[in-house]
Amino acid sequence: MSEDIQIRQSIVVRSRPDVLYRLALEPKRRVRWDPNLVRAEYEGGEGRLANNVLVRFKFARRLLGLSFTAKYGQLQAPMRGGWESVRNVGPLEKLTQGWTFKAMPGGTEVTMTLNGRVRYRWIKTPVERMLHNLVVTTLIELQRQVDAQGAQLMEDMGREMQRKQKEEQKAAKAARRKR
């Protein structure tokens, strides 16, 4: 009766694998940039990223606002990691998410895998579409989060160069007036 859903997407991000590993897998960091998550916190208060640690997630309203508990596993910093739901997640019997980070020249290849088992065949298509959207938006936002830091740096450098050019122009103008 149950149907499996398997989604796998890759993207190349200009960043180091260790930075991406922490952004993608650390719940407190992830909830800041991922629009699909409303809440992500360690169960029992303060915790740290380790195998068999339980984390409570809450999806955004457009993902049915589902709340669930997941258990981290297969953590190998900074190469891979993921989690698996402990109980049912709405119409899904099981939901697992895996990340792999492969260093390459100019960045890191990030692969996100999402596997789910739907309880009923009739709901497979809409849930699969929803999960596919979740994977794509998560990867795009991860790219934006990393590039936002680089974009801010470039913007600041551009302002600094403009300021220096204006100062040089003023100095040249003042020097011409003195002659």
C-alpha positions as CSV (number, residue, x, y, z in Angstrom):
1,M,0.0,0.0,0.0
2,S,2.8,2.5,0.8
3,E,4.7,4.2,-2.0
4,D,8.3,5.4,-1.9
5,I,9.5,8.9,-3.0
6,Q,13.2,9.5,-3.7
7,I,14.5,12.9,-4.6
8,R,18.1,13.8,-5.2
9,Q,19.5,17.2,-6.3
10,S,23.0,18.6,-6.6
11,I,24.3,22.1,-6.8
12,V,27.8,23.6,-6.8
13,V,28.3,26.3,-4.1
14,R,31.3,28.5,-3.8
15,S,32.3,27.7,-0.3
16,R,34.2,25.2,1.8
17,P,32.6,21.9,2.8
18,D,32.9,22.5,6.5
19,V,31.0,25.8,6.3
20,L,28.2,24.2,4.2
21,Y,28.1,21.2,6.6
22,R,27.4,23.4,9.6
23,L,24.9,25.6,7.7
24,A,22.9,22.6,6.4
25,L,23.0,20.3,9.4
26,E,23.1,22.5,12.5
27,P,19.4,23.1,13.4
28,K,19.8,26.6,14.9
29,R,21.8,27.8,11.8
30,R,19.5,26.1,9.3
31,V,16.3,27.7,10.7
32,R,17.8,31.2,10.1
33,W,18.1,30.8,6.3
34,D,15.8,27.9,5.2
35,P,12.3,29.2,4.4
36,N,10.9,25.7,4.7
37,L,11.6,25.5,8.4
38,V,9.8,27.5,11.0
39,R,11.4,25.9,14.0
40,A,14.4,23.5,14.5
41,E,15.7,22.8,18.0
42,Y,17.4,20.1,19.9
43,E,15.1,18.0,22.0
44,G,15.7,18.6,25.7
45,G,17.1,22.2,25.3
46,E,20.8,22.7,24.5
47,G,22.4,20.1,22.4
48,R,25.1,19.7,19.8
49,L,25.3,18.0,16.5
50,A,26.1,14.3,17.0
51,N,24.9,10.9,15.9
52,N,21.6,9.7,17.5
53,V,20.7,13.2,18.7
54,L,16.9,14.0,18.5
55,V,15.8,17.3,16.9
56,R,12.3,18.8,16.7
57,F,11.4,20.3,13.3
58,K,8.4,22.3,12.2
59,F,7.8,22.9,8.5
60,A,6.4,26.2,7.1
61,R,2.6,26.5,6.5
62,R,2.9,25.8,2.8
63,L,4.4,22.4,3.7
64,L,1.3,21.7,5.8
65,G,3.0,23.1,9.0
66,L,4.0,19.5,10.0
67,S,5.9,19.0,13.3
68,F,8.1,16.0,13.8
69,T,11.1,14.6,15.6
70,A,14.1,13.4,13.7
71,K,17.2,11.5,14.7
72,Y,20.6,12.5,13.3
73,G,22.8,9.8,11.8
74,Q,25.7,9.1,9.4
75,L,27.4,12.3,10.5
76,Q,30.9,12.5,9.1
77,A,32.1,16.1,9.3
78,P,32.5,17.8,6.8
79,M,31.7,15.2,4.2
80,R,28.1,14.0,4.9
81,G,25.3,13.8,7.4
82,G,21.5,13.5,7.6
83,W,18.5,12.7,9.7
84,E,15.6,10.3,9.8
85,S,12.1,10.9,11.2
86,V,11.3,9.0,14.4
87,R,7.6,8.7,13.8
88,N,5.1,9.5,11.0
89,V,5.3,12.9,9.4
90,G,1.7,13.7,8.4
91,P,1.0,11.5,5.3
92,L,4.5,10.1,5.4
93,E,5.4,6.9,7.3
94,K,9.1,7.9,7.2
95,L,11.1,10.9,6.0
96,T,14.9,10.9,5.7
97,Q,17.2,13.7,4.6
98,G,20.8,13.3,3.6
99,W,23.6,15.7,2.6
100,T,26.9,15.1,1.0
101,F,29.6,17.7,0.5
102,K,32.3,17.0,-2.1
103,A,35.1,19.5,-2.4
104,M,36.1,20.5,-5.9
105,P,38.1,23.3,-7.5
106,G,36.2,26.6,-7.0
107,G,33.7,25.3,-4.4
108,T,31.8,22.3,-3.1
109,E,29.3,20.0,-4.8
110,V,26.3,19.8,-2.4
111,T,23.9,16.9,-2.9
112,M,20.7,16.7,-1.0
113,T,18.7,13.5,-0.9
114,L,15.2,13.3,0.4
115,N,13.4,9.9,0.8
116,G,9.9,9.4,2.0
117,R,7.4,6.6,2.2
118,V,3.8,7.8,1.6
119,R,1.1,5.8,3.5
120,Y,-1.5,6.0,0.6
121,R,-0.9,5.8,-3.1
122,W,-3.5,8.5,-3.9
123,I,-1.6,11.2,-2.1
124,K,1.9,10.3,-3.6
125,T,1.8,12.9,-6.4
126,P,1.0,16.0,-4.4
127,V,3.4,15.0,-1.6
128,E,6.1,14.3,-4.1
129,R,5.6,17.7,-5.7
130,M,5.7,19.4,-2.3
131,L,8.9,17.5,-1.3
132,H,10.6,18.3,-4.6
133,N,9.8,22.0,-4.1
134,L,11.3,21.7,-0.6
135,V,14.6,20.3,-1.9
136,V,15.0,22.9,-4.7
137,T,14.2,25.9,-2.5
138,T,16.5,24.6,0.3
139,L,19.4,24.3,-2.1
140,I,18.8,27.7,-3.7
141,E,18.5,29.4,-0.3
142,L,21.8,27.6,0.8
143,Q,23.5,29.1,-2.3
144,R,22.0,32.5,-1.5
145,Q,23.1,32.3,2.1
146,V,26.7,31.6,1.2
147,D,26.7,34.1,-1.7
148,A,25.1,36.8,0.5
149,Q,28.3,37.0,2.5
150,G,30.4,37.3,-0.6
151,A,28.0,39.7,-2.2
152,Q,28.1,41.9,0.9
153,L,31.9,41.9,0.8
154,M,31.9,42.9,-2.9
155,E,29.4,45.7,-2.2
156,D,31.5,47.0,0.7
157,M,34.7,46.8,-1.4
158,G,32.9,48.8,-4.2
159,R,31.8,51.5,-1.8
160,E,35.4,51.7,-0.4
161,M,36.8,52.1,-3.9
162,Q,34.2,54.8,-4.8
163,R,35.1,56.7,-1.6
164,K,38.9,56.5,-2.4
165,Q,38.2,57.7,-6.0
166,K,36.2,60.7,-4.7
167,E,39.0,61.6,-2.3
168,E,41.6,61.4,-5.1
169,Q,39.5,63.6,-7.3
170,K,39.1,66.2,-4.5
171,A,42.8,66.1,-3.9
172,A,43.6,66.5,-7.6
173,K,41.1,69.4,-7.8
174,A,42.7,71.1,-4.8
175,A,46.1,70.6,-6.3
176,R,45.0,72.3,-9.6
177,R,43.6,75.2,-7.7
178,K,46.8,75.8,-5.8
179,R,48.7,76.2,-9.1
